[in-house]
């Protein structure tokens, strides 16, 4: 992973962004030697957001199973049948 100082980002944003788009490698921005932010490619960011949404849905489904908040296969088919007609 590339690391850039925030001052370099201010001075060389165009170059840093061009490198990011070419390499697709995230860039860690530091301030006073401490991590401050990450720069990531837009496509990679959108992919991560979709993955997080999927993981969230899986977690909600797992929680529903643990809590017994489920329906039978027949009940699910009946409910979905109303939407698919």
N, C-alpha and C positions, 0 to 999 in steps of 0.2 A: 504494500500500500504506500502510495506517495504521501508525503507530509510537506505542508507548506505553511510558512508563517503568515499571519493575517496581513502583515505589511506587504508581503510579496503578492498576496491576493489583490490588495488595493492597487499595487503598481503594475501587476502583470496579469490582470484578470483575463484578458483576451487569450494570452498564451496558455494559461492554466486551463481555461475552458476548452481550448482547441486540443490540448493534450488529453483531457478527460474524454472528449468525444471520440478521439482516435483510439485510445487505449481501453476505454470503458472501465478503467481502474479507479475506484473511489479515492478521493483526496481528503486527508485529515488536515483540517485547518487548526493551527495552534495559536494561542495568545499567551504571552509571557511563559512559554514552555509548557503550557497545559492544553489538553485537547479542548477545542471550542465547538467545532462543527465538522460535518462531513459534506463534501460535494459529491453527488452521484449523478450519473447519466439519467436523463428523464425516463428512458425505456426501462432501465434497471429499477428505478424508483417505482414506476407503475407496476412492474412485475412483483416487486416486494409487497406493494399494497394489496394486490390481488391474492398473493400467497397468505398474507396476514388475515385477510377476510375469510379465506377458506379455512385456515386454522381456527379462527374464531367460531365459524359455523360448526366445525367438528367438535370443538370444546362444548358449545351449547348443546349439541346432540348427545354427547357423552354425559353431560350433566342431566339432561332429560331422562336418559336411560337409568342413571343411578337413582334419580328421584322418582322413578316409576311413572313419569309423565309421557307415556307412549300410547299408541293405538295399535290395534291389530292390523294385519295385512289387509283383511277385508274392509275394515273401517277406512284405512288409508286409500284403498282403491275407490271406495264410495265417495270420499271427500274429493279426491282428484278427478273423479269422473264428472263431478259437477262443473269443474273448471275446464275440462277438456272438451266438453260438448259444444 
